[in-house]
Amino acid sequence: MSKHDENCDCGCNEEYGFDVDSTVTLTLDDDTVVECAILTIFPVNNQDYIALLPLDEDGDNDDGEVFLYRYSEDENEEPQLTNIEDDDEYEMVADAFDELLDSQEFDEIDEE
């Protein structure tokens, strides 16, 4: 999985105003607190979604798990994450994220 940096073309820094090394702290349904790296925010059918990489206590992710949420901003431009409850919507978003990863990996290979 590619790491975002100042040269990535995803627009994460410019469009959404966070540093490419930004993290977010989530409290899961079972009250587990997880620090996650923000991978990207991407649109699917006029809705933005965010991909988060959960990190362990050392700041690593060894299992490759990614969390996907609906992304929006409130009237104060504060980020809002919403669970994706619908299985069909989740599959559509997961497929779009996979395609995004595939295109980034292809771009990296093409640049070599």
C-alpha positions as CSV (number, residue, x, y, z in Angstrom):
1,M,0.0,0.0,0.0
2,S,1.5,3.3,-1.0
3,K,2.2,6.0,1.6
4,H,0.9,9.5,1.0
5,D,3.5,12.2,1.0
6,E,3.9,15.7,-0.3
7,N,4.2,14.4,-3.9
8,C,1.0,12.2,-3.9
9,D,-1.7,13.1,-6.4
10,C,-4.7,12.2,-4.3
11,G,-5.3,15.8,-3.2
12,C,-5.6,14.8,0.5
13,N,-3.6,17.8,1.7
14,E,-4.9,20.5,-0.5
15,E,-8.5,19.5,-0.8
16,Y,-9.2,18.5,2.8
17,G,-6.7,20.5,4.7
18,F,-4.8,17.9,6.7
19,D,-1.2,16.9,6.7
20,V,-0.4,13.7,4.9
21,D,0.9,12.3,8.2
22,S,-2.3,13.1,10.1
23,T,-4.0,10.6,12.4
24,V,-7.4,10.3,13.9
25,T,-8.4,8.6,17.1
26,L,-11.5,6.4,16.9
27,T,-13.6,4.9,19.6
28,L,-15.1,1.7,18.2
29,D,-18.5,0.2,19.2
30,D,-16.8,-2.0,21.8
31,D,-15.2,1.1,23.4
32,T,-11.7,0.2,22.0
33,V,-9.7,3.3,21.2
34,V,-7.7,3.0,18.0
35,E,-5.3,5.5,16.5
36,C,-5.6,5.5,12.6
37,A,-3.5,7.0,9.9
38,I,-5.6,8.9,7.3
39,L,-4.9,7.2,3.9
40,T,-7.2,9.2,1.7
41,I,-10.6,10.7,1.2
42,F,-12.3,9.8,-2.1
43,P,-15.7,10.3,-3.7
44,V,-18.2,7.6,-4.7
45,N,-21.5,8.6,-6.2
46,N,-21.4,12.2,-5.0
47,Q,-20.6,11.1,-1.4
48,D,-17.1,11.4,0.2
49,Y,-15.6,8.4,2.0
50,I,-12.4,8.2,4.2
51,A,-10.0,5.3,4.4
52,L,-8.2,4.9,7.7
53,L,-5.3,2.6,8.5
54,P,-5.5,1.3,12.2
55,L,-2.1,1.5,13.9
56,D,-0.8,-0.5,16.8
57,E,0.9,1.0,19.8
58,D,4.2,1.1,17.8
59,G,2.5,3.1,15.0
60,D,2.5,0.1,12.6
61,N,-0.2,-1.9,10.8
62,D,0.9,-5.5,10.2
63,D,-2.4,-7.0,9.1
64,G,-3.3,-4.6,6.3
65,E,-6.8,-3.9,7.7
66,V,-8.4,-0.6,6.5
67,F,-11.5,1.1,8.0
68,L,-13.9,2.8,5.6
69,Y,-16.4,5.5,6.7
70,R,-18.6,8.1,5.2
71,Y,-16.9,11.5,5.4
72,S,-18.5,14.9,5.7
73,E,-17.9,18.2,7.4
74,D,-20.3,20.0,9.7
75,E,-21.2,23.7,9.5
76,N,-18.0,24.5,11.4
77,E,-16.0,22.5,8.8
78,E,-15.2,19.8,11.5
79,P,-14.8,16.3,10.0
80,Q,-17.7,13.9,10.6
81,L,-17.3,10.1,10.2
82,T,-20.4,7.9,9.8
83,N,-20.5,4.1,9.7
84,I,-21.5,2.5,6.4
85,E,-24.5,0.4,7.5
86,D,-25.6,-0.8,4.1
87,D,-23.8,-3.9,2.8
88,D,-24.2,-2.9,-0.9
89,E,-22.9,0.6,-0.2
90,Y,-19.9,-0.8,1.7
91,E,-19.1,-3.2,-1.2
92,M,-19.3,-0.3,-3.7
93,V,-17.0,1.8,-1.5
94,A,-14.5,-1.0,-0.9
95,D,-14.4,-1.7,-4.6
96,A,-13.7,2.0,-5.4
97,F,-11.0,2.0,-2.7
98,D,-9.4,-1.1,-4.2
99,E,-9.5,0.5,-7.7
100,L,-7.9,3.6,-6.2
101,L,-5.1,1.5,-4.7
102,D,-4.6,-0.3,-8.0
103,S,-4.3,2.9,-9.9
104,Q,-1.8,4.3,-7.4
105,E,0.3,1.2,-7.6
106,F,0.2,1.3,-11.4
107,D,1.3,5.0,-11.3
108,E,4.2,4.1,-9.0
109,I,5.3,1.3,-11.3
110,D,4.9,3.5,-14.3
111,E,7.1,6.2,-12.8
112,E,10.1,3.8,-12.2
